[in-house]
């Protein structure tokens, strides 16, 4: 379940937080996005769940996310080459 920027897993143990996310702008006017996915939620200040409990290999998960992100960046760079500034 998504609530705001965060992801939750809802099950028999209740609603537990899987991610920590924030999107904001810096004082320099750039956009900042931070997303963290719990691997081991020990010590979390709220009910939380991690990838390990969900049976997800954290290394494989990270590799997949990074590969897809790289593809998105490459696609954006390619799209940028097709756009020309008006004379």
C-alpha positions as CSV (number, residue, x, y, z in Angstrom):
1,X,0.0,0.0,0.0
2,X,1.3,3.5,-0.8
3,X,0.7,6.4,1.6
4,X,2.3,9.6,0.6
5,X,5.9,8.8,-0.5
6,X,6.1,5.6,1.5
7,X,5.3,2.0,0.9
8,X,3.6,-0.2,3.5
9,X,2.9,-4.0,3.7
10,X,-0.5,-4.8,5.1
11,X,-1.0,-8.2,6.5
12,X,-1.9,-10.2,9.6
13,X,0.7,-8.3,11.6
14,X,-0.9,-5.0,10.6
15,X,0.4,-2.2,8.5
16,X,4.2,-2.1,8.5
17,X,6.4,0.4,6.8
18,X,8.7,-0.9,4.0
19,X,10.3,2.4,2.8
20,X,11.4,5.8,3.8
21,X,11.1,8.4,1.1
22,X,11.3,12.2,0.7
23,X,11.3,14.5,-2.3
24,X,12.2,18.2,-1.9
25,X,14.2,21.0,-3.4
26,X,17.5,22.3,-2.2
27,X,18.4,25.9,-1.5
28,X,20.3,25.8,-4.9
29,X,17.0,25.0,-6.6
30,X,17.8,21.4,-7.5
31,X,15.4,18.5,-6.9
32,X,16.3,15.9,-4.4
33,X,14.8,12.4,-4.1
34,X,15.7,10.0,-1.3
35,X,14.3,6.5,-1.1
36,X,15.3,3.8,1.3
37,X,14.0,0.3,1.4
38,X,14.2,-1.6,4.7
39,X,16.3,-4.8,4.6
40,X,16.2,-5.4,8.3
41,X,13.8,-3.1,10.2
42,X,15.3,-3.7,13.6
43,X,15.3,-0.5,15.6
44,X,12.8,1.3,13.4
45,X,10.7,3.8,15.4
46,X,7.5,2.6,13.8
47,X,6.1,-0.9,12.9
48,X,8.2,-1.9,9.9
49,X,9.1,-4.8,7.6
50,X,12.1,-5.6,5.6
51,X,13.0,-7.3,2.4
52,X,14.4,-10.3,4.3
53,X,11.1,-11.1,5.9
54,X,9.4,-10.8,2.5
55,X,11.8,-13.4,1.1
56,X,13.4,-10.8,-1.3
57,X,17.2,-10.9,-1.8
58,X,18.4,-7.4,-1.2
59,X,21.3,-7.6,-3.6
60,X,19.2,-8.9,-6.5
61,X,16.5,-6.3,-5.7
62,X,19.1,-3.4,-5.7
63,X,20.6,-4.7,-8.9
64,X,17.2,-4.8,-10.6
65,X,16.2,-1.3,-9.4
66,X,19.6,0.2,-10.5
67,X,19.4,-1.5,-13.9
68,X,15.9,-0.1,-14.5
69,X,17.0,3.4,-13.3
70,X,20.0,3.3,-15.6
71,X,17.6,2.5,-18.5
72,X,15.4,5.4,-17.5
73,X,18.4,7.8,-17.5
74,X,19.6,6.5,-20.9
75,X,16.0,6.9,-22.3
76,X,15.8,10.5,-21.0
77,X,19.2,11.3,-22.5
78,X,18.2,9.8,-25.8
79,X,14.9,11.8,-25.8
80,X,16.8,15.0,-25.1
81,X,18.8,14.6,-28.3
82,X,15.5,14.6,-30.3
83,X,14.4,17.9,-28.9
84,X,15.7,21.1,-30.6
85,X,15.6,24.6,-29.3
86,X,13.4,26.9,-31.4
87,X,15.5,29.4,-33.5
